[in-house]
Amino acid sequence: MSNNNALRDACFGELTLSLKALASEPSEQLALFPESQNKADDLAARFDDSARAVQDEYAPDLSRTQVDALAAVSRRLATMSRDGAEFDPELWTDAAVRTSPHWRDVRALARAALDAFEGSI
C-alpha cells in the first residue's frame, strides 16, 4: 500500500470513527472521553477535524450524497455552537448529550452520514 493510500485510509478511518461516536448512544458517547470536562465539545471537535481533513484532501473522491451528509452534520453542530442560532451553553453539557433533542438530531444525522459512506470506506 502506498503512503498516499495509507494516508487516505487513515483520514477516512478517522472520519468513520468520529461519525460512529456521534451516532452512538449517549452513554457510549460520554464514555469515549472519560477524563474530559467537555465531552460534547470533544465529540464535535473530533468530527470537525476529521471531516475537514477528508474534505480538504479527498473532496473529488466524495459523492454528492456524502458531501451533503457531512454538511448536514456540520450545519447541525454549527447551529448549536457559540455563534449558532440555537446556542445555549447548556447544550454542551453531559446532561444535554443524554437528553437534548439537539443531540438526538446530531445522532440521527451522523447515522445518515455513516449510511452514505457505507461500503466506500
C-alpha positions in Angstrom: 0.0 0.0 0.0 1.4 3.4 -0.9 1.8 6.2 1.5 -1.0 8.1 -0.2 -3.4 5.2 0.2 -2.4 4.7 3.8 -3.0 8.4 4.5 -6.3 8.3 2.7 -7.4 5.2 4.6 -6.3 6.8 7.9 -8.3 10.0 7.1 -11.4 8.1 6.1 -11.0 5.8 9.1 -10.8 8.8 11.5 -14.0 10.2 9.9 -15.8 6.9 10.3 -14.8 6.7 14.0 -15.9 10.3 14.6 -19.3 9.6 12.9 -19.7 6.4 14.9 -19.0 8.4 18.0 -21.7 11.0 17.1 -24.1 8.3 16.1 -23.7 6.3 19.4 -26.0 6.2 22.3 -25.3 8.9 24.8 -23.7 6.7 27.4 -21.3 5.4 24.8 -20.5 9.0 23.6 -19.7 10.2 27.1 -17.6 7.1 27.8 -15.3 8.0 24.9 -13.7 10.9 26.8 -13.6 9.7 30.4 -11.1 12.3 31.6 -12.6 15.3 29.7 -14.6 18.1 31.3 -16.0 19.0 27.8 -17.2 15.7 26.3 -19.7 17.3 24.0 -17.0 19.7 22.7 -14.7 16.8 22.2 -17.3 14.9 20.1 -17.9 17.9 17.9 -14.2 18.8 17.5 -13.3 15.2 16.6 -15.9 15.2 13.8 -14.9 18.7 12.6 -11.3 17.8 12.4 -11.8 14.5 10.6 -14.5 15.9 8.2 -12.3 18.9 7.4 -9.3 16.6 6.6 -11.3 14.4 4.3 -13.0 17.3 2.6 -9.7 19.2 2.2 -7.7 16.3 0.8 -10.2 14.0 -0.8 -13.2 16.1 -2.0 -13.1 14.7 -5.5 -13.5 11.2 -4.0 -16.8 12.1 -2.3 -20.2 11.6 -3.8 -22.8 14.3 -3.7 -24.7 12.2 -1.1 -21.6 12.0 1.1 -20.8 15.7 0.8 -24.4 16.6 1.7 -24.4 14.2 4.7 -21.2 15.7 6.1 -22.6 19.2 5.6 -25.8 18.3 7.4 -23.9 17.1 10.5 -21.6 20.2 10.3 -24.6 22.6 10.0 -26.4 21.0 12.9 -23.4 21.3 15.2 -22.8 24.9 14.0 -26.4 25.9 14.9 -25.7 24.6 18.4 -22.2 26.2 18.7 -21.2 29.5 20.2 -22.2 31.7 17.2 -25.1 29.5 16.1 -28.8 30.4 16.1 -29.6 27.8 18.8 -26.5 28.2 21.0 -27.1 27.7 24.7 -24.2 26.7 27.0 -26.4 24.0 28.5 -26.4 22.2 25.1 -22.7 21.4 25.7 -23.1 19.5 29.0 -23.2 15.8 29.6 -26.8 16.1 30.6 -27.7 17.7 27.2 -25.8 14.9 25.4 -28.1 12.4 27.2 -31.4 14.2 26.9 -31.4 17.1 24.4 -33.4 16.8 21.2 -30.5 18.7 19.5 -28.1 15.8 20.3 -30.7 13.3 19.1 -30.7 15.2 15.8 -26.9 15.0 15.7 -27.1 11.3 16.3 -29.6 10.8 13.5 -27.6 12.9 11.1 -24.4 11.0 11.9 -26.2 7.7 11.3 -27.3 9.0 7.9 -23.8 10.1 7.1 -22.5 6.6 8.1 -25.0 5.1 5.7 -23.8 7.5 2.9 -20.2 6.2 3.4 -21.1 2.5 3.9 -19.0 0.4 1.6 -16.8 3.2 0.4 -14.6 3.5 3.5 
